[in-house]
Amino acid sequence: MNWDVEISKKVSMVILVIVLMIIFWNYKKIQKVNIYFFSGFVLLAVIDLFCYFYFEATKKPTDTFYILGIFGAFFLYLTYYYRLFYIQFLKKTQLLFLMIFWINIGVMMYFNPDFFSHFSFSIFYVNILLLTFSVILFLYQTFNSDKIFRIKNYLPFWISVACLIFYIGIIPIIFFRHTVSLNIYFFILFLLNLINNAIIILGLILNKPEKT
């Protein structure tokens, strides 16, 4: 497969900047609860942009930046769903997910002295699973509420769809990253990022916050 990895990286950076501009442009339409998700999204985007230019300039590893960025983003994502839940059982379940998130970090730090120096895919998988379960529980709550009647204009729904597609899609390509060619790996990653960003932009455009 003929795929230019460097060009795809540059295009991804441009798309990321455009998405950030759209987010800030629609800031007033974003309800307070959604700020948790977009704070995590912007954090990851800024880390991604910084690491791209940092590596281009220094050729030094960027693992530490990604580790800190991913921890911060996933904590904000899990907190986001905790704030969205109003069914007490689901809220308590989400609180348990947050506890598992911190316990997982603590255990990995204890057994791995180089925790902040080398990116751990094991802890990344756990974070993805926690987020996936959170999204599934949220969709269950949403489809069993009156929000189903305005689902098209409900921003958390589009955010959840984007997260589900991106993070479920990213697991197999990361797992098989050593067995597939670099071109295929970056092509699928580029495609997933494109779909993820497109859905979030669509959600922002269709979003109609409820009047209180």
N, C-alpha and C positions, 0 to 999 in steps of 0.2 A: 504493500500500500504506500503510495507516494503522498506523504503528508509532511509539510514543513513545520516542524515543532516550534522553531523560533518565531515564525510569523504568527502561528496560532497563539503563542504567549503574548505577543504584542497586541493582537486583536482582542484577546481576553482582557488585557489591561485597559484598552480603550473602552470596551463594553462596560467594564467595571466602573470607570469614571462616569460614563453616561448614566448608569443606573444610580450612582450616588447623587448625581445632579438631579435626577428625577425624584429621588427620595426627599432631598432637601427642598425641592420645588413644591412638593406635595405635603410638606411638614404640617401645615395647618389642618389638613384633612385626616391626619393620623391621630387616632385616639390615644390617650395616655397609656393604656395597657399595651398598645402595640409598640410603644417606645422601647420596651424591653427587647423585643425581637430585633428591631431596627438598630438598636445600640450594639447588639451582638453581630449583626450583619455588617454594619459599618466598621466595627472593630476588626473583623476578619478581612474586610476589603482593604482597610488601611495597612494591616499587617502584610497582606498579599502584595500590595503595591510597593511598600517599603522594602520587603524582602527581594522583590524582583530587581529593583534598582540597586539595592545594597549588594546583592550577589554579582550583578553586572559590573559594579565598580570595584569590588574587593575580591571576588571569587572565594569568599569565606563562607562556611556553613551558616545556615539561617535557622537551624533546628530550634534553638532556644526561643527565638521570636515566635515561631509557629506554635510551639508548645504553650507559651503564655497566652497567645491570642486565642487558640482553640479552647483552652480552659475557661478563659473569660467569656467567650462567645457561647459555649455550651451551658455555662452556669446561667447566663442571661436567657438563653432559649428555654431551659427547664423552669426558670423562675417565671418566664412569660406564660407558660401553660399552667403553672400553679395559680397565677393571677386570673386566668381565663376560667378555670373550673369554679362552678358554684354548687355542684353536687358534692356533698361532704365526703362521701366515700372516694370519689375521684380526687378531690383535693388532698385527702390524707395519703392516697396512693402516690400522688405527685410529690408530696413532701418526703415520702419514702425514697422515691427516685433521687431527690436532691441529696438525701443522706447517703445513698449508695454512691452517688457521684463523688462526694468528699471522702468517703471511706476508701473508695477505689484509688483516689489520688494519694491518700495517706499511706496505703499499703504499698503502692508502687514506689513511692519515694523512700519508704523504709527498706525495701529489698533491692532497690536499684540506686546506688550512689551517683550514677551518671544520668539521673533522671532528666535533668534540664539540659543535658548536652546532646542526647540522642533521642530523636522522635520515636515514641513507642506506639506501634500500630495496635497493640493489644488494648491499651487504654482508650484508643480512638474507637475501636470496635464497641467497647462497653458504652462509651458516650453516645454512639450512633444508635445502639439498641435502646438506651434510655430515652433518647429523643423520639425514636420511632414508636415506642410504646406510648409515649406522651401524646403524639399526634393521633394515634389510633383511638385512644381514650377520648381525646378532644372531639374527633369526628363522631364518635358514638354519642357524646353529649349533644353535639350540634344537630345531628339527624334525629334526635329525640326531643327536639325543642322547637319553638315557633320560629327560630332563626332559619329553619329549612325553607320558609316561604320567601326569604330575601337573601338566599344563599349567594346569589350572583354578586350582590353588593356588600357581602360580608368579608372584609379584609382578612381576618384570621383564618377563614376557610382557604383562601388562595395561598396564604403563607404556609399553611399545613400541607396543601397539595404539593407545593414547590419543595418543601423539606422532605416529604415522603419520596418523591421521585428522585431527588438529588442524592439523598443519603442511602436509600436502598440500592440505587444504581451504582453508587460509588464503592460499595462493599466488594462485589465480585472483581472489579478491575484492580482494586488495591490488593485483594487476596491473590490474584493471578498476575501481579505486576512483574514477577520474575520469569513468567512463562510466555508472556506475549511480547511482541515487538514494541519498542519505544513509540513508534509512530501510531500504532493502534491504541496504546495506552493513553497518549495525549489527545488523540482524536476523540475517543469516548469521553474523556474528562472535559474536553472543550465543548462537546455536544451537551453533556449534562449541565455544565455551567450556563450554556446558552438557554436551555430549557428552563432552568431554575430562575435566571434573571428575567426571562420573558414572562413567566407566570407571575412573578412579583410585580413587574411593571403593569401587567394586566389587572392585577388585584388593586393596585394603587389608582389606576384609571377608573375602574368600576366602583371603587369604594364609596359608600354613602354612609357616613357615621350616623348612628341613631341619635335622635334628639332627646335630651334629658329634660 
